[in-house]
Amino acid sequence: MAKHKIYSMSFASVYPHYVTKAEKKGRTKAEVDEIIRWLTGYSQEELEAVLDKKTDFETFFAEAPQMNPSRELIKGVICGVRVEDIEDPLMQEIRYLDKLIDELARGKSMEKILRK
């Protein structure tokens, strides 16, 4: 089966859309970065390096220092699909991130988004 095209897309090409979505709803780039760091374990410097290198999604998640075990608490529907039911592990990680950014844009508190 062919890989989904998002896997080879640069994370840096999608990142500005995450930030724009958040900022349109009065949230900040810093909050987007905090969510990404929480999910993946990247430091701010590592995240910026990934963006500078234009790392693809597959590599971005494969090289993540420490995927947060609490990400399994992320539930709900994104793009008409329940994130907890996605079988492809990489697609599930991408959709977890999408869901967290959606929650941010919908005004959820950072404490709830980060499953504290």
TIVO-2410 file (N, C-alpha, C; in nm, 3 decimals):
# residues 116
REC num residu      c1      c2      c3 atome chaine
REC   1      M   0.085  -0.119   0.000     N      A
REC   1      M   0.000   0.000   0.000    CA      A
REC   1      M   0.090   0.126   0.000     C      A
REC   2      A   0.055   0.222  -0.081     N      A
REC   2      A   0.133   0.345  -0.092    CA      A
REC   2      A   0.118   0.428   0.035     C      A
REC   3      K   0.226   0.499   0.069     N      A
REC   3      K   0.223   0.587   0.185    CA      A
REC   3      K   0.133   0.706   0.157     C      A
REC   4      H   0.071   0.755   0.261     N      A
REC   4      H  -0.010   0.876   0.250    CA      A
REC   4      H   0.084   0.992   0.219     C      A
REC   5      K   0.039   1.085   0.136     N      A
REC   5      K   0.129   1.193   0.094    CA      A
REC   5      K   0.170   1.287   0.207     C      A
REC   6      I   0.090   1.296   0.313     N      A
REC   6      I   0.129   1.384   0.424    CA      A
REC   6      I   0.257   1.336   0.491     C      A
REC   7      Y   0.286   1.206   0.486     N      A
REC   7      Y   0.405   1.152   0.551    CA      A
REC   7      Y   0.533   1.214   0.495     C      A
REC   8      S   0.532   1.245   0.367     N      A
REC   8      S   0.652   1.302   0.304    CA      A
REC   8      S   0.649   1.455   0.298     C      A
REC   9      M   0.539   1.514   0.344     N      A
REC   9      M   0.531   1.660   0.348    CA      A
REC   9      M   0.618   1.714   0.460     C      A
REC  10      S   0.675   1.830   0.438     N      A
REC  10      S   0.756   1.897   0.539    CA      A
REC  10      S   0.668   1.942   0.655     C      A
REC  11      F   0.709   1.910   0.776     N      A
REC  11      F   0.637   1.958   0.894    CA      A
REC  11      F   0.634   2.111   0.893     C      A
REC  12      A   0.743   2.172   0.847     N      A
REC  12      A   0.753   2.319   0.841    CA      A
REC  12      A   0.649   2.380   0.746     C      A
REC  13      S   0.603   2.303   0.648     N      A
REC  13      S   0.504   2.356   0.555    CA      A
REC  13      S   0.363   2.359   0.616     C      A
REC  14      V   0.339   2.277   0.716     N      A
REC  14      V   0.208   2.270   0.781    CA      A
REC  14      V   0.205   2.353   0.910     C      A
REC  15      Y   0.318   2.363   0.974     N      A
REC  15      Y   0.329   2.434   1.101    CA      A
REC  15      Y   0.267   2.575   1.098     C      A
REC  16      P   0.293   2.656   0.993     N      A
REC  16      P   0.231   2.790   0.992    CA      A
REC  16      P   0.078   2.785   0.993     C      A
REC  17      H   0.021   2.679   0.938     N      A
REC  17      H  -0.126   2.664   0.939    CA      A
REC  17      H  -0.176   2.637   1.081     C      A
REC  18      Y  -0.099   2.558   1.157     N      A
REC  18      Y  -0.136   2.536   1.298    CA      A
REC  18      Y  -0.135   2.670   1.372     C      A
REC  19      V  -0.030   2.749   1.351     N      A
REC  19      V  -0.016   2.877   1.420    CA      A
REC  19      V  -0.128   2.972   1.377     C      A
REC  20      T  -0.154   2.980   1.248     N      A
REC  20      T  -0.260   3.068   1.197    CA      A
REC  20      T  -0.396   3.031   1.255     C      A
REC  21      K  -0.425   2.901   1.257     N      A
REC  21      K  -0.553   2.855   1.311    CA      A
REC  21      K  -0.568   2.898   1.457     C      A
REC  22      A  -0.461   2.884   1.535     N      A
REC  22      A  -0.464   2.923   1.675    CA      A
REC  22      A  -0.478   3.074   1.691     C      A
REC  23      E  -0.398   3.150   1.614     N      A
REC  23      E  -0.398   3.295   1.628    CA      A
REC  23      E  -0.531   3.358   1.585     C      A
REC  24      K  -0.598   3.297   1.488     N      A
REC  24      K  -0.730   3.349   1.446    CA      A
REC  24      K  -0.830   3.342   1.559     C      A
REC  25      K  -0.807   3.251   1.654     N      A
REC  25      K  -0.898   3.234   1.767    CA      A
REC  25      K  -0.842   3.295   1.895     C      A
REC  26      G  -0.740   3.383   1.881     N      A
REC  26      G  -0.688   3.454   1.996    CA      A
REC  26      G  -0.585   3.377   2.077     C      A
REC  27      R  -0.536   3.267   2.024     N      A
REC  27      R  -0.432   3.190   2.093    CA      A
REC  27      R  -0.296   3.227   2.034     C      A
REC  28      T  -0.189   3.169   2.087     N      A
REC  28      T  -0.055   3.214   2.047    CA      A
REC  28      T   0.031   3.103   1.987     C      A
REC  29      K   0.135   3.147   1.917     N      A
REC  29      K   0.236   3.056   1.862    CA      A
REC  29      K   0.303   2.980   1.976     C      A
REC  30      A   0.326   3.049   2.088     N      A
REC  30      A   0.389   2.986   2.204    CA      A
REC  30      A   0.305   2.869   2.255     C      A
REC  31      E   0.173   2.883   2.251     N      A
REC  31      E   0.085   2.773   2.294    CA      A
REC  31      E   0.092   2.657   2.196     C      A
REC  32      V   0.098   2.687   2.066     N      A
REC  32      V   0.114   2.582   1.965    CA      A
REC  32      V   0.244   2.507   1.990     C      A
REC  33      D   0.352   2.581   2.012     N      A
REC  33      D   0.482   2.519   2.038    CA      A
REC  33      D   0.477   2.432   2.164     C      A
REC  34      E   0.411   2.482   2.267     N      A
REC  34      E   0.401   2.406   2.393    CA      A
REC  34      E   0.328   2.273   2.369     C      A
REC  35      I   0.223   2.276   2.291     N      A
REC  35      I   0.149   2.153   2.258    CA      A
REC  35      I   0.239   2.055   2.183     C      A
REC  36      I   0.312   2.105   2.085     N      A
REC  36      I   0.400   2.018   2.006    CA      A
REC  36      I   0.509   1.959   2.096     C      A
REC  37      R   0.566   2.041   2.182     N      A
REC  37      R   0.671   1.992   2.274    CA      A
REC  37      R   0.614   1.889   2.370     C      A
REC  38      W   0.494   1.913   2.421     N      A
REC  38      W   0.429   1.818   2.514    CA      A
REC  38      W   0.408   1.684   2.445     C      A
REC  39      L   0.360   1.688   2.322     N      A
REC  39      L   0.328   1.565   2.249    CA      A
REC  39      L   0.453   1.486   2.212     C      A
REC  40      T   0.557   1.555   2.169     N      A
REC  40      T   0.673   1.487   2.108    CA      A
REC  40      T   0.799   1.479   2.195     C      A
REC  41      G   0.810   1.566   2.293     N      A
REC  41      G   0.930   1.568   2.375    CA      A
REC  41      G   1.042   1.653   2.317     C      A
REC  42      Y   1.020   1.716   2.202     N      A
REC  42      Y   1.121   1.807   2.147    CA      A
REC  42      Y   1.136   1.927   2.240     C      A
REC  43      S   1.259   1.979   2.253     N      A
REC  43      S   1.280   2.106   2.320    CA      A
REC  43      S   1.245   2.216   2.219     C      A
REC  44      Q   1.237   2.340   2.266     N      A
REC  44      Q   1.209   2.450   2.172    CA      A
REC  44      Q   1.318   2.460   2.066     C      A
REC  45      E   1.444   2.443   2.107     N      A
REC  45      E   1.556   2.451   2.012    CA      A
REC  45      E   1.547   2.337   1.909     C      A
REC  46      E   1.515   2.217   1.956     N      A
REC  46      E   1.502   2.102   1.864    CA      A
REC  46      E   1.386   2.124   1.767     C      A
REC  47      L   1.275   2.178   1.817     N      A
REC  47      L   1.161   2.206   1.731    CA      A
REC  47      L   1.198   2.306   1.623     C      A
REC  48      E   1.268   2.412   1.661     N      A
REC  48      E   1.310   2.512   1.564    CA      A
REC  48      E   1.406   2.453   1.461     C      A
REC  49      A   1.494   2.362   1.504     N      A
REC  49      A   1.587   2.295   1.412    CA      A
REC  49      A   1.510   2.208   1.312     C      A
REC  50      V   1.409   2.138   1.359     N      A
REC  50      V   1.325   2.054   1.272    CA      A
REC  50      V   1.257   2.142   1.166     C      A
REC  51      L   1.208   2.257   1.210     N      A
REC  51      L   1.142   2.349   1.116    CA      A
REC  51      L   1.242   2.404   1.015     C      A
REC  52      D   1.361   2.438   1.061     N      A
REC  52      D   1.465   2.490   0.971    CA      A
REC  52      D   1.509   2.386   0.868     C      A
REC  53      K   1.517   2.260   0.910     N      A
REC  53      K   1.561   2.152   0.821    CA      A
REC  53      K   1.451   2.104   0.726     C      A
REC  54      K   1.329   2.152   0.752     N      A
REC  54      K   1.213   2.111   0.672    CA      A
REC  54      K   1.194   1.958   0.675     C      A
REC  55      T   1.206   1.904   0.795     N      A
REC  55      T   1.189   1.761   0.820    CA      A
REC  55      T   1.048   1.717   0.782     C      A
REC  56      D   1.036   1.600   0.719     N      A
REC  56      D   0.902   1.550   0.683    CA      A
REC  56      D   0.831   1.493   0.807     C      A
REC  57      F   0.700   1.476   0.795     N      A
REC  57      F   0.620   1.428   0.908    CA      A
REC  57      F   0.667   1.292   0.958     C      A
REC  58      E   0.699   1.202   0.867     N      A
REC  58      E   0.741   1.068   0.907    CA      A
REC  58      E   0.866   1.076   0.995     C      A
REC  59      T   0.965   1.153   0.952     N      A
REC  59      T   1.088   1.169   1.028    CA      A
REC  59      T   1.063   1.248   1.156     C      A
REC  60      F   0.980   1.350   1.148     N      A
REC  60      F   0.947   1.432   1.265    CA      A
REC  60      F   0.899   1.345   1.380     C      A
REC  61      F   0.805   1.255   1.352     N      A
REC  61      F   0.753   1.170   1.458    CA      A
REC  61      F   0.848   1.055   1.492     C      A
REC  62      A   0.917   1.000   1.393     N      A
REC  62      A   1.010   0.890   1.417    CA      A
REC  62      A   1.126   0.934   1.507     C      A
REC  63      E   1.170   1.059   1.493     N      A
REC  63      E   1.284   1.110   1.570    CA      A
REC  63      E   1.243   1.187   1.695     C      A
REC  64      A   1.114   1.189   1.724     N      A
REC  64      A   1.067   1.260   1.844    CA      A
REC  64      A   1.134   1.199   1.967     C      A
REC  65      P   1.191   1.285   2.052     N      A
REC  65      P   1.265   1.234   2.168    CA      A
REC  65      P   1.183   1.145   2.262     C      A
REC  66      Q   1.059   1.183   2.289     N      A
REC  66      Q   0.979   1.108   2.386    CA      A
REC  66      Q   0.831   1.137   2.361     C      A
REC  67      M   0.764   1.049   2.288     N      A
REC  67      M   0.621   1.069   2.268    CA      A
REC  67      M   0.552   1.057   2.404     C      A
REC  68      N   0.467   1.154   2.434     N      A
REC  68      N   0.402   1.160   2.564    CA      A
REC  68      N   0.303   1.044   2.580     C      A
REC  69      P   0.320   0.962   2.684     N      A
REC  69      P   0.226   0.850   2.702    CA      A
REC  69      P   0.082   0.895   2.725     C      A
REC  70      S   0.064   1.017   2.774     N      A
REC  70      S  -0.072   1.069   2.798    CA      A
REC  70      S  -0.146   1.100   2.668     C      A
REC  71      R  -0.077   1.092   2.554     N      A
REC  71      R  -0.145   1.121   2.427    CA      A
REC  71      R  -0.257   1.021   2.402     C      A
REC  72      E  -0.250   0.905   2.463     N      A
REC  72      E  -0.356   0.806   2.446    CA      A
REC  72      E  -0.487   0.849   2.511     C      A
REC  73      L  -0.481   0.955   2.592     N      A
REC  73      L  -0.603   1.011   2.651    CA      A
REC  73      L  -0.676   1.102   2.553     C      A
REC  74      I  -0.614   1.131   2.438     N      A
REC  74      I  -0.675   1.218   2.338    CA      A
REC  74      I  -0.783   1.137   2.267     C      A
REC  75      K  -0.905   1.185   2.276     N      A
REC  75      K  -1.020   1.117   2.216    CA      A
REC  75      K  -1.097   1.218   2.133     C      A
REC  76      G  -1.178   1.166   2.043     N      A
REC  76      G  -1.265   1.254   1.966    CA      A
REC  76      G  -1.249   1.234   1.816     C      A
REC  77      V  -1.318   1.319   1.743     N      A
REC  77      V  -1.325   1.306   1.598    CA      A
REC  77      V  -1.245   1.418   1.533     C      A
REC  78      I  -1.166   1.381   1.434     N      A
REC  78      I  -1.094   1.478   1.352    CA      A
REC  78      I  -1.108   1.432   1.208     C      A
REC  79      C  -1.150   1.521   1.122     N      A
REC  79      C  -1.175   1.488   0.981    CA      A
REC  79      C  -1.271   1.370   0.968     C      A
REC  80      G  -1.370   1.364   1.057     N      A
REC  80      G  -1.472   1.260   1.049    CA      A
REC  80      G  -1.429   1.123   1.098     C      A
REC  81      V  -1.309   1.114   1.158     N      A
REC  81      V  -1.258   0.985   1.205    CA      A
REC  81      V  -1.221   0.997   1.352     C      A
REC  82      R  -1.257   0.896   1.431     N      A
REC  82      R  -1.220   0.895   1.571    CA      A
REC  82      R  -1.070   0.869   1.583     C      A
REC  83      V  -0.997   0.958   1.650     N      A
REC  83      V  -0.852   0.945   1.658    CA      A
REC  83      V  -0.811   0.817   1.729     C      A
REC  84      E  -0.891   0.774   1.826     N      A
REC  84      E  -0.855   0.653   1.900    CA      A
REC  84      E  -0.872   0.525   1.816     C      A
REC  85      D  -0.942   0.534   1.703     N      A
REC  85      D  -0.966   0.417   1.618    CA      A
REC  85      D  -0.873   0.409   1.497     C      A
REC  86      I  -0.786   0.507   1.479     N      A
REC  86      I  -0.695   0.507   1.364    CA      A
REC  86      I  -0.592   0.397   1.383     C      A
REC  87      E  -0.581   0.308   1.285     N      A
REC  87      E  -0.492   0.192   1.298    CA      A
REC  87      E  -0.347   0.222   1.261     C      A
REC  88      D  -0.324   0.309   1.165     N      A
REC  88      D  -0.188   0.343   1.123    CA      A
REC  88      D  -0.125   0.430   1.232     C      A
REC  89      P  -0.018   0.382   1.298     N      A
REC  89      P   0.041   0.458   1.410    CA      A
REC  89      P   0.087   0.599   1.373     C      A
REC  90      L   0.148   0.615   1.256     N      A
REC  90      L   0.194   0.749   1.217    CA      A
REC  90      L   0.076   0.842   1.191     C      A
REC  91      M  -0.025   0.794   1.122     N      A
REC  91      M  -0.144   0.878   1.097    CA      A
REC  91      M  -0.210   0.914   1.230     C      A
REC  92      Q  -0.211   0.821   1.324     N      A
REC  92      Q  -0.270   0.851   1.454    CA      A
REC  92      Q  -0.193   0.962   1.524     C      A
REC  93      E  -0.060   0.960   1.517     N      A
REC  93      E   0.020   1.067   1.580    CA      A
REC  93      E  -0.011   1.202   1.516     C      A
REC  94      I  -0.021   1.203   1.383     N      A
REC  94      I  -0.053   1.328   1.311    CA      A
REC  94      I  -0.190   1.379   1.353     C      A
REC  95      R  -0.286   1.289   1.363     N      A
REC  95      R  -0.422   1.329   1.401    CA      A
REC  95      R  -0.431   1.370   1.548     C      A
REC  96      Y  -0.348   1.309   1.633     N      A
REC  96      Y  -0.343   1.356   1.772    CA      A
REC  96      Y  -0.304   1.503   1.774     C      A
REC  97      L  -0.201   1.538   1.697     N      A
REC  97      L  -0.157   1.677   1.692    CA      A
REC  97      L  -0.267   1.767   1.636     C      A
REC  98      D  -0.332   1.722   1.529     N      A
REC  98      D  -0.443   1.799   1.472    CA      A
REC  98      D  -0.552   1.824   1.576     C      A
REC  99      K  -0.585   1.720   1.652     N      A
REC  99      K  -0.690   1.730   1.753    CA      A
REC  99      K  -0.651   1.830   1.862     C      A
REC 100      L  -0.526   1.826   1.905     N      A
REC 100      L  -0.481   1.920   2.008    CA      A
REC 100      L  -0.487   2.064   1.959     C      A
REC 101      I  -0.448   2.087   1.834     N      A
REC 101      I  -0.455   2.222   1.777    CA      A
REC 101      I  -0.602   2.266   1.765     C      A
REC 102      D  -0.690   2.174   1.728     N      A
REC 102      D  -0.834   2.205   1.723    CA      A
REC 102      D  -0.884   2.247   1.861     C      A
REC 103      E  -0.844   2.172   1.964     N      A
REC 103      E  -0.888   2.204   2.100    CA      A
REC 103      E  -0.838   2.342   2.141     C      A
REC 104      L  -0.716   2.375   2.103     N      A
REC 104      L  -0.661   2.508   2.132    CA      A
REC 104      L  -0.746   2.615   2.065     C      A
REC 105      A  -0.775   2.596   1.937     N      A
REC 105      A  -0.852   2.694   1.861    CA      A
REC 105      A  -0.995   2.706   1.913     C      A
REC 106      R  -1.045   2.601   1.975     N      A
REC 106      R  -1.182   2.605   2.028    CA      A
REC 106      R  -1.189   2.666   2.168     C      A
REC 107      G  -1.073   2.707   2.220     N      A
REC 107      G  -1.074   2.778   2.347    CA      A
REC 107      G  -1.054   2.694   2.471     C      A
REC 108      K  -1.022   2.567   2.455     N      A
REC 108      K  -0.996   2.483   2.572    CA      A
REC 108      K  -0.874   2.535   2.647     C      A
REC 109      S  -0.873   2.518   2.777     N      A
REC 109      S  -0.758   2.561   2.857    CA      A
REC 109      S  -0.638   2.471   2.827     C      A
REC 110      M  -0.519   2.528   2.840     N      A
REC 110      M  -0.397   2.450   2.817    CA      A
REC 110      M  -0.390   2.331   2.912     C      A
REC 111      E  -0.437   2.349   3.033     N      A
REC 111      E  -0.435   2.239   3.131    CA      A
REC 111      E  -0.515   2.119   3.078     C      A
REC 112      K  -0.632   2.145   3.021     N      A
REC 112      K  -0.713   2.035   2.966    CA      A
REC 112      K  -0.652   1.978   2.838     C      A
REC 113      I  -0.598   2.065   2.753     N      A
REC 113      I  -0.538   2.019   2.628    CA      A
REC 113      I  -0.421   1.926   2.657     C      A
REC 114      L  -0.341   1.962   2.758     N      A
REC 114      L  -0.223   1.883   2.793    CA      A
REC 114      L  -0.254   1.769   2.889     C      A
REC 115      R  -0.383   1.741   2.906     N      A
REC 115      R  -0.431   1.627   2.984    CA      A
REC 115      R  -0.371   1.622   3.124     C      A
REC 116      K  -0.373   1.739   3.192     N      A
REC 116      K  -0.318   1.745   3.329    CA      A
REC 116      K  -0.428   1.721   3.429     C      A
***
